[in-house]
Amino acid sequence: MSVAFILFMVISAVALLLLMVLKLKINAFISLLITAIYVGILAGMPLNEITKSIQDGMGSTLGFVATVVGLGAIFGQILESSGGAEALAHSLIRKFGQKKAPWAMVITGFIVAIPVFLDVGFIILVPIVYAIARDTKKSLLYYAIPLLAGLAVTHSFIPPTPGPVAVADIIKVPLGWVIFFGFILGFPVAILAGPVWGSYISKKINLSPPADFLNSTSEFKDDKNLPSFRLIATLIGIPLVLILLNTLTGVMVTKEVIEKSLFTDIIEFAGHPFTALIIATLLAIWLLGIRRGMTKQKILDLSTKALGPAGIIILITGAGGVLKEILVDSGIGKMMAESMAGSSLSPILLAWLLAAVVRITQGSATVAMITAAGIIAPVLEVLQLNDPMRALIVIAIASGATILSHVNDSGFWLVGKYLGMDEKQTLQSWTVMETIIAVAGLILTLLASLFV
């Protein structure tokens, strides 16, 4: 196959996916499967091999992703229902004070989005934004943009949120490296897109809290029924620290800094994402649920509720794994890699561009991330990049999938509705914020790639 034909296959596959999702309104899960079959046929694969690749790709991907996303969803649901997100926000605002509340909000968003979905975190915390804006008489955007930036960056950059978990599994990189770079690169991006951009745009667009909130007698105060800041921060930190320790220990054993032993085996077991999230989820159920008077039936109901939205993400991720498997089994991935080896295009930039194109045209960040990962994964297998470099490609894909949220993205309408903005104001504030995250994320990723 010529380079031109490979390019045609990739472009036409993306075009077919977008046509089915946008025009024909076919579910992304089915659309990704059909796209994978299309690529297999175009590549000349026997039909029975295509169905085998579908089974292998789905199975190998879901074995990891389904477990991590499912546990993460239950953990987040328990945290949300216990008032943990509000507890973090209240504590940080008391510590920072109202003058530095934007910094408290970006940190709150950054932490809360680790276990809780972006839209849920925003809906839970937006009343706090209303309260501070009412008390200070500043534009809602002065506080809302930092909160949204923190939520958006973590939602895309840091496991166990579904997007980076799915991409990390598809391109085969340990989650510890993704968590490490997600924090190192993500927080500066959140500051730039949050307090910095929020301070500027709030002077251009003055928004007041909703009238019904202004007329209410509710006040921003400490609720003694909420769990403590220390408890919530500890629960969120436990799985992250365990996974990072596992990654660090693995590197040290490989480099022969320490010897493999029972101790390193225990760390490896406890720091596996499965074990780390089981530990965190059980602790959350006990400390935030049972000890605070939540019934066992209530905990069961919350766990079942959490798996609804998680199931959709899991299936879409599995379909992305199928696309990757087809590209590998057909040999297209190897040919793409060989053609890329002779070009000057960075795999980081290619991954970012793929995610950005799908994101802009069809709106879903999750679909954009999984599509880009499925296409780039076979290339990375041939290029034989190390784990830190692969982790940076995860961040690049996450950055590209964040760009230019507009009218085809549900988040665009959610933010506009809750902040009382029209479409133009939402484009000027939220859409620009998302684009700052995408571009700043790419720049920092490219810079970091010079050192790994």
C-alpha positions in Angstrom: 0.0 0.0 0.0 1.2 3.5 -0.8 1.5 6.3 1.7 -1.3 8.1 -0.3 -3.7 5.1 0.1 -2.9 4.8 3.8 -3.6 8.5 4.2 -6.9 8.1 2.2 -8.0 5.2 4.5 -7.4 7.2 7.7 -9.1 10.4 6.5 -12.0 8.5 5.0 -12.4 6.4 8.2 -12.6 9.6 10.3 -15.0 11.2 7.8 -17.2 8.0 7.9 -17.2 8.2 11.7 -18.2 11.8 11.7 -20.9 11.3 9.1 -22.5 8.5 11.2 -22.3 10.4 14.5 -23.3 13.9 13.2 -25.6 13.3 10.2 -27.1 9.9 10.7 -27.2 10.3 14.5 -25.8 6.7 15.0 -24.5 6.0 18.5 -20.7 6.5 18.8 -20.3 2.8 20.0 -21.9 1.4 16.8 -20.2 4.1 14.6 -16.7 3.2 15.9 -17.4 -0.5 15.2 -18.6 0.2 11.7 -15.6 2.4 11.0 -13.2 -0.4 12.2 -15.0 -2.9 9.8 -14.7 -0.4 7.0 -10.9 0.0 7.6 -10.5 -3.8 7.7 -12.3 -4.3 4.4 -10.4 -1.5 2.7 -7.1 -3.0 3.9 -8.0 -6.3 2.4 -8.5 -8.3 5.6 -10.4 -11.6 5.3 -13.9 -11.1 6.8 -13.4 -13.8 9.4 -10.2 -12.1 10.5 -12.1 -8.8 10.9 -14.6 -10.4 13.3 -11.8 -12.0 15.3 -10.0 -8.6 15.5 -13.3 -7.1 16.8 -13.5 -9.7 19.6 -9.8 -9.4 20.5 -9.8 -5.6 20.5 -12.9 -5.4 22.6 -11.8 -8.0 25.1 -8.2 -6.7 25.5 -9.4 -3.2 26.1 -12.3 -3.8 28.4 -10.4 -6.1 30.6 -8.6 -3.1 32.1 -10.8 -0.1 31.3 -14.2 -1.5 32.5 -12.7 -2.3 35.9 -11.0 1.0 36.5 -13.9 3.2 35.1 -16.5 1.1 37.0 -14.6 1.4 40.4 -13.9 5.1 39.7 -17.5 5.8 39.0 -18.7 4.2 42.3 -16.0 6.0 44.2 -17.0 9.4 42.7 -20.7 8.8 43.3 -20.1 8.1 47.0 -18.0 11.2 47.3 -20.6 13.3 45.5 -23.5 12.1 47.5 -21.7 12.6 50.8 -21.1 16.3 50.2 -17.4 15.8 49.7 -17.1 18.3 46.7 -18.8 21.1 48.7 -16.6 20.3 51.7 -13.5 20.8 49.6 -14.8 24.1 48.2 -15.8 25.5 51.6 -12.5 24.6 53.2 -10.4 26.0 50.5 -12.3 29.3 50.2 -12.0 29.8 54.0 -8.3 29.2 53.8 -7.7 31.5 50.7 -10.3 34.1 51.6 -12.7 35.7 49.2 -10.0 37.9 47.6 -8.1 34.8 46.4 -11.3 32.8 45.8 -10.4 32.1 42.1 -7.4 30.2 43.3 -9.5 28.2 45.7 -12.0 27.4 42.9 -9.3 26.2 40.4 -7.8 23.9 43.1 -11.3 22.7 44.1 -12.1 21.9 40.5 -8.8 20.2 40.0 -9.3 17.9 42.9 -13.0 17.3 42.6 -12.8 16.2 38.9 -10.4 13.3 39.8 -13.3 11.1 41.0 -16.4 13.1 39.8 -17.5 13.8 36.2 -17.0 17.4 35.0 -20.7 18.2 34.5 -21.7 16.7 37.9 -18.9 18.6 39.7 -20.0 21.9 38.1 -23.6 21.5 39.0 -22.8 20.6 42.6 -20.4 23.6 43.0 -22.0 26.3 41.0 -24.2 27.5 43.9 -20.9 28.3 45.8 -19.9 30.4 42.8 -23.2 32.2 42.9 -22.8 32.9 46.7 -19.3 34.4 46.3 -20.2 36.5 43.3 -23.2 37.8 45.2 -21.1 38.8 48.2 -18.3 40.4 46.3 -20.4 41.9 43.5 -18.0 40.6 40.9 -18.9 38.9 37.6 -19.8 35.2 37.9 -17.0 34.4 35.4 -14.4 35.7 37.9 -15.0 32.5 39.9 -16.7 30.2 37.5 -13.9 30.1 34.9 -11.3 29.0 37.4 -13.6 26.3 38.7 -14.4 25.1 35.1 -10.7 25.2 34.2 -9.8 23.0 37.1 -12.6 20.6 36.3 -11.8 20.5 32.6 -8.1 19.9 32.9 -8.4 17.1 35.5 -11.3 15.5 33.6 -9.1 15.2 30.5 -5.6 14.8 32.0 -5.6 12.7 35.2 -6.8 9.1 35.8 -9.0 7.6 37.1 -11.3 9.8 34.9 -12.4 7.7 31.9 -10.8 9.6 29.1 -7.1 9.3 30.1 -7.7 5.8 31.5 -9.0 4.7 28.1 -6.3 6.3 26.1 -3.6 5.0 28.4 -4.9 1.5 28.0 -5.2 1.7 24.2 -1.6 3.0 23.8 -0.3 0.8 26.6 1.3 3.1 29.2 1.2 2.7 33.0 -1.3 5.0 34.7 1.3 6.2 37.1 3.2 8.1 34.3 -0.1 9.6 33.1 -0.9 10.8 36.6 2.6 12.2 37.1 2.5 14.2 33.9 -1.2 15.1 34.3 -0.4 16.9 37.5 3.0 18.4 36.4 1.6 19.8 33.1 -2.1 20.1 34.0 -1.9 22.5 37.0 0.0 25.3 35.1 -2.5 24.9 32.3 -5.4 25.1 34.7 -4.0 28.3 36.2 -3.5 29.9 32.8 -7.0 29.0 31.6 -8.6 29.6 35.0 -7.6 32.5 37.3 -5.6 34.3 34.5 -8.2 34.0 31.8 -11.1 34.4 34.2 -9.7 37.6 35.6 -9.5 39.1 32.1 -12.9 37.9 30.6 -14.8 38.8 33.8 -14.0 42.4 33.1 -15.5 42.1 29.6 -18.6 40.1 30.5 -20.4 41.0 33.7 -22.8 38.3 34.9 -24.9 38.3 38.0 -26.2 35.2 39.9 -29.7 34.1 39.0 -32.5 36.2 40.4 -34.0 33.3 42.5 -30.6 32.8 44.1 -30.2 36.6 44.8 -33.6 36.7 46.5 -32.9 33.6 48.7 -31.7 34.0 52.3 -29.1 31.3 51.9 -25.6 32.2 52.9 -22.2 30.8 52.1 -21.2 29.1 55.4 -19.6 26.1 56.8 -21.9 23.1 57.0 -20.9 21.0 60.0 -22.7 18.0 58.4 -20.2 17.9 55.6 -17.1 15.6 55.8 -13.8 17.2 56.6 -11.4 18.6 54.0 -8.6 16.3 55.3 -10.8 13.2 54.9 -11.8 14.0 51.3 -8.3 14.9 50.2 -6.9 11.7 51.8 -9.5 9.5 50.1 -8.8 11.1 46.7 -5.1 10.9 47.3 -4.9 7.3 48.3 -5.3 5.6 44.9 -3.2 8.2 43.2 -0.3 7.8 45.6 -0.5 4.0 45.5 -0.4 4.0 41.7 2.5 6.4 41.6 4.4 4.3 44.2 3.9 1.3 42.0 5.2 3.1 38.9 8.2 4.5 40.8 9.0 1.1 42.4 8.8 -0.6 39.0 11.3 1.9 37.5 13.7 1.4 40.4 13.5 -2.4 40.1 14.1 -2.2 36.3 17.1 0.2 36.8 18.4 -2.2 39.6 18.3 0.6 42.1 16.5 -1.8 44.4 16.1 -5.5 44.3 12.8 -7.3 43.5 11.5 -8.7 46.8 8.3 -9.5 48.7 8.1 -5.8 49.7 8.2 -4.6 46.0 5.6 -7.3 45.1 3.3 -6.0 47.8 3.7 -2.4 46.5 3.1 -3.5 43.0 -0.1 -5.3 44.0 -1.4 -2.5 46.2 -0.5 0.1 43.6 -2.2 -1.7 40.7 -5.1 0.5 39.6 -7.6 -2.3 40.4 -6.3 -2.8 44.0 -5.8 1.0 44.6 -9.3 1.8 43.5 -10.9 -1.1 45.4 -9.1 0.2 48.6 -10.2 3.8 48.0 -13.8 2.8 47.2 -14.2 0.5 50.2 -12.8 3.3 52.5 -15.2 5.8 50.9 -18.1 3.5 51.5 -17.1 3.0 55.1 -16.0 6.6 56.0 -18.4 8.6 53.9 -21.3 6.2 53.9 -21.8 3.7 56.7 -20.1 5.8 59.4 -22.1 8.9 58.4 -25.4 7.0 58.7 -25.9 6.0 55.1 -27.9 2.7 54.8 -26.5 -0.3 53.0 -29.4 -0.1 50.5 -28.6 3.5 49.8 -25.0 2.7 49.1 -26.1 -0.2 46.8 -28.5 2.2 45.0 -25.7 4.8 44.5 -23.3 2.2 43.2 -25.8 1.0 40.7 -26.6 4.6 39.6 -22.9 5.3 39.1 -22.5 2.4 36.6 -25.1 3.8 34.2 -23.0 6.6 32.6 -19.9 4.6 33.1 -21.3 1.8 31.0 -21.6 4.1 27.9 -18.0 5.2 28.3 -16.8 1.6 28.7 -18.5 0.5 25.5 -17.2 3.4 23.4 -13.7 2.7 24.8 -14.0 -0.9 23.8 -15.0 0.1 20.2 -11.9 2.3 20.2 -9.8 -0.7 21.1 -11.4 -2.6 18.1 -10.3 0.2 15.7 -6.8 -0.1 17.1 -6.8 -3.9 16.7 -8.0 -3.7 13.1 -5.2 -1.2 12.3 -2.6 -3.5 13.9 -3.9 -6.8 12.4 -4.2 -5.3 8.9 -0.7 -4.0 9.0 -1.8 -0.4 8.4 -0.4 0.7 11.7 3.1 -0.6 10.8 3.0 1.1 7.4 1.8 4.4 9.0 4.7 4.2 11.5 7.3 3.5 8.7 6.0 6.4 6.7 6.1 8.7 9.8 9.6 7.6 10.7 10.9 9.4 7.6 8.9 12.6 8.2 9.5 15.5 10.6 6.0 15.4 12.2 6.1 14.6 15.9 3.9 11.8 17.1 2.8 14.2 19.9 1.6 16.8 17.3 0.0 14.1 15.2 -1.9 12.7 18.2 -3.1 16.2 19.2 -4.2 17.1 15.6 -6.2 13.9 15.3 -8.0 14.5 18.6 -8.6 18.2 17.8 -10.2 17.4 14.4 -12.6 14.9 15.8 -13.4 17.1 18.8 -14.2 20.2 16.7 -16.4 18.3 14.2 -18.4 16.1 16.5 -18.2 17.6 20.0 -17.5 14.7 22.3 -14.1 14.8 24.0 -14.4 11.1 24.9 -15.0 10.0 21.3 -12.2 12.4 20.1 -9.7 10.9 22.6 -10.6 7.3 21.9 -10.6 7.8 18.1 -7.1 9.5 18.2 -5.7 6.8 20.5 -7.0 4.0 18.2 -5.3 5.5 15.2 -2.0 6.5 16.8 -1.5 3.3 18.9 -0.2 1.0 16.1 2.3 3.8 15.2 3.6 3.9 18.7 4.1 0.1 18.8 6.5 0.3 15.9 8.2 3.5 17.1 8.9 1.7 20.4 8.7 4.9 22.6 9.4 4.6 26.3 6.6 4.9 28.9 7.2 8.6 29.8 6.9 9.5 26.1 3.8 7.5 25.7 2.3 9.2 28.7 3.0 12.6 27.1 1.1 11.4 24.0 -1.9 10.7 26.3 -1.7 14.3 27.5 -1.4 15.5 24.0 -4.5 13.6 23.0 -6.3 14.9 26.0 -5.3 18.5 25.1 -6.4 18.1 21.5 -9.8 16.6 22.6 -10.5 19.7 24.7 -10.2 22.3 22.0 -12.9 24.7 20.8 -16.0 23.4 22.7 -19.0 24.9 20.8 -22.6 24.3 19.9 -22.1 20.6 19.2 -20.8 19.9 22.8 -23.3 19.4 25.6 -20.8 21.1 28.0 -21.2 24.3 26.0 -25.0 24.5 26.7 -24.6 23.3 30.3 -22.2 26.1 31.2 -24.2 28.7 29.3 -27.4 27.8 31.0 -26.1 27.8 34.6 -24.2 31.0 34.2 -27.0 32.8 32.3 -25.0 33.4 29.1 -26.1 33.6 25.5 -24.3 31.8 22.8 -21.9 34.7 22.0 -20.9 35.1 25.6 -20.4 31.3 26.0 -18.1 31.3 23.0 -16.2 34.3 24.3 -15.6 32.7 27.7 -16.0 28.9 27.9 -14.9 28.1 24.4 -11.8 30.3 24.6 -11.0 28.7 28.0 -11.2 25.2 26.5 -9.0 26.3 23.6 -6.4 27.8 26.0 -6.3 24.4 27.8 -5.7 22.6 24.4 -3.0 24.9 23.1 -1.2 25.3 26.4 -1.4 21.6 27.0 0.2 20.9 23.6 3.0 23.5 24.2 3.9 22.1 27.6 3.8 18.5 26.3 6.2 19.3 23.5 8.5 21.1 25.9 8.4 18.1 28.3 9.2 15.7 25.5 12.6 17.4 25.1 13.5 16.0 28.6 12.2 12.4 28.5 
